[in-house]
């Protein structure tokens, strides 16, 4: 992956963070410039320009079919853009493989939970730790002392992460398929944190949660930002969570960015209201 040019801080505006001009240096960790994705004749994402400041919590919202998850999939390498460029932590990742993007420090969860059903909560998190482990195939086969030590440390780290996300220790050794929906979300987030990311992408993390679980997750996201210095980007339909946790919000509709700004600015934006509620008759 090639190094992108240093960038300068974008001018502060009422609309929130802007992608900086080339040749500048700023506190952004992620920048997408004119990114598009086309499936056959369908434009799923249409020339979206977007940036995320370091150690911030930023949300992407929009009605169903707005292109939110497609945009996430381009950021994480699952889809390659048809046009535009994506830079993460100062490097071009536009056409990078997902494993390279993970190694660079970007981890994600999915809208539909993707845990290994017949593995325990602890084992699922240890899978995430393998992205940072050094043991090779040969060492793993002959069980070198260094490999055994690394696995023991991985076991301890996985337990620490599960405790950090709020999973009760009595559930560490339960099969993930037997955990409640909220606990499965916790395990998935712990697995993402296991790769020691700089930025965490959460795709509808409160889906299926009750209001109490959603509120706990909102507080937990703020804790991740404040205590671990993580940048968080989320797709979310729960507007209470979005408005209470986000510093900036970007709104997509039919693949286009129609608004961005602070929560109070986005909440009353006529284009956002129309996208969610439809155009009022008589106008």
C-alpha positions, 0 to 999 in steps of 0.5 A: 500500500502506498503512502498518501500525502500528508494532510492539513487540518480542514477548516471547521464548519457547521457541517462537521468534519471535511476531507482535507486538501491534499498536502495538509496534516490533520487529526483525521484517521479515515478519509474517503474521497469521491467513493462510488460502488456500482453493482450492474446498473445500480449505483449503491454508493455515489461519490461519497466524500467523508472523513473521521477525526481521531478519537471521535464517535461518528455515525452513518445513518439513512433509510434502508437501502441507503448504501451504509453497509456497502460503504462499510464494506468498501472501507474494510476491503470486502468491496473494491470501489469503482471510483474514488480513494480511501486512506486510513491512518495516512496510507492508501487502502483503496484496494487493500485486502481485508486482512491487510486493513485489519493489520493496519488497525481497522476492525469491524463487527457485522449487522448479522452477528458472525460468531463461531456457533460451536466455539465458546465465547473465550475461543471466539475472542482468541480467534481475533487475537491470532491476527497479532500472534507470532507463532507460525505453522511449524511452531504450532505443530511441534508445540514450541515453548514459545508457542505455548506461552503465547497461547497462554497469554492469548487465553488471559487476554481473551478473558480480560477483553470479555470482562472489559465488554461486560460478559459475566465470567460464568459465560466465558466457556459457554458455546456462543450459540447459547448466549443471549443476543446482547451477550453475543454482541459483547463477544463480537465486540471483544473479538474485534478489540482483540486485534488491537485496533485503532478504529472500530466499525460497528454495523447496527450494534444495538439491533435486537437489543432492548433499551437497557442494553442499548444504553449500556452499549452507548456508555461502553462506546464512550468508554472505548473512546475515552479509556482506550483512545479508539475512534468509533464509526457506527451504522445505527438505526436507533436514533436515541443512541445516535443522537446521544453518542455521536459527535458527527453524523453523516446521512446517506440516501440512495447512495448519496450523502445528503447531510452531515454535521453535529447531531442537533444540525442533522436532526432538523435538516429538511432533507434528512426528515424527508428521507426518513418520513417521505415528502409531505403532501401539499408541498 
